Amino acid sequence: MEIPSKYRKAMLEHAAEDHPNEVCGMLGVLDGKVMAHYRISNAHPSPYRYEMDAKEHFMTLREVEDAGWEPAFYHSHSHSPAAPSDTDIRLATYPTNFYLIVSPCEFDGNSQKISDNAQVRSFLIDDGQVTEEPVVITAHPLVRYIKGFFIRSKRVGVL
């Protein structure tokens, strides 16, 4: 998956703003390239779990699909590295879509600090099987003309 640096930064900023609670959102992906970033409210803010607000999830999913993109889902881990937890694996419901986990912290035993080398990792999760997919951060994303944007979006950025 190719992620423009501005979207990596946006996901990590989102995670840092609500730290220590987990955050969540969606990405619009076309041919393996992230085209848009959307924040979605965590319906149950907590440092240990997230649940996308159902209405925002539905509206954003519809907008992403109407644009001809595939959805990818992200959330943060504020107290652990960017790897799927048992709960993440159990609750994964989209076997062909990417799940990204962002962790703005470095971990050393029980301590943590916001890191300059924060993690953004991508996974496919299908029936309990986890496969990590490579993430490439691009400095200069290609600009594409896309039809079908909606004003009602909470879109943070679109190429």
N, C-alpha and C positions, 0 to 999 in steps of 0.2 A: 504494500500500500504506500502510495506517495502522499505525503502530507506537507502542504506549504507551511513554511516556518511560522507564518502569521496565525495559522489555525492551531499549531502545536502551542504557541504562546497563549492563544485565547483559551485553550483547554486548561493549561497550567494556571493561568491567571484566575479562571473560574474556580479551580480547586483551592488556590491560595486565599481567595476572597471569602470563601465559606468555611475555611479551615477552622476547627477540626472536623466539621461535618462533611460527609461525602456529598459530592455533586454529581449531576448526570446531564446528558445531552445526546444529541444526534448529529451525525455528519451525513451529507449527501455525497455519494461516491459514484464516479463515472469512469469506467475502464480502469479501476484500481487507483484513481486519483481523487482526492478529497476536493470537492467543489464548493461546499458550503458547511458552515458550522452553526448549530442551533443550541442554545441553552434551554434546558427543560427543568422546571422546578422539581426539587426532591419533595415528594408529598409527605414524607416522614423524616425530616432532617435528623441525622444521627451520625456520630463518628464511625459507626460500624455497619451501616447499611443504607441503601437508597431504594426508592421506589419512584419511578417517573410519574408525574402528575398525569392521570389518565387522559384528560381532555387535551392537554398540551401534547402528549405523546401521539394521540390520534391525529390532531391537526397538523403536527409537524410531519408525521409519516405520510399523510395525504399530500402535503406540499412537496416533499422529497420525491415521492412516486410520480406526481403530476409533472415534475420537472424532468422526468426520465432518468432519475438517479436511483441508486440502491441505497437503502439506509445502512448506516453503521452506528453502533451505540457506544457511548463512552460513559464511564464513571470514574470517580477518584477513590484511591485508598489513602486515607490520611494517617493511618497507623500501621501500615504494612507495605511491603514492596508491591510493584505493579504486576501482580500475577493473580489469576482467578482463584478466589476462595472456594471452599466447598459450597457455600451458599450461591456464589456466582454461577458455578457449574450446574447446580441443581435447578436454578431459576432461568437458565438460558433457554429461550423459546424460538430463536431464529437460527436454525442450524447452518444456513448458507450465508449469513451476514457476519460481518466483523464485529467483535466486541473489543473495544480499546479500554485499557486501564491506565490512568495517569496517576503518578505518585510524585508530588512536589517535594518529597522529603528524602533524606538519607537516613538510614537506620543503623544504629550501632547498639545492639542489646536493647535496652529500654529507652534510649534517648533518640531524639530525632531533631533534624534541623532542615529548614528550607534549603534546597540544593540548587546550585547552578547547573548541575547535571541531572535534573529531574527526569524521571522515566516516563516514556509513552510507549506502551507495548500493545500489540494487536493479536487477537486470538480468534480462531473458529472453534465453536463449542457445539458438538453434535452428540447427543445421547450419552453425555458424560465424558466423551473423549475430547481432549483439549489439544489443539495444534497451534503453535505460535507461528504467526505470519510475519515476514520481515516488514519493517517500517523504514521508509526513506524520507528524510526531511529535505524538502527542496527549498532553496533560497529564493528562486525567481519563478513562481508558478506561471504556467501558460494561461493567458486570458482567453476564455471562450465565450461566444455569444450563446446564451441560453434563453429560450422562450418560456413563458408561463409562470412568472413570479407573482406572488400574492402579497398585497399590502399588509394583511393581518399577521404576517410572520413576526416571530421574535428573533429572526435571523440576525446573527452577529456579523456575519461576513459572507459574501458571495463572490466567486471569481467571475 
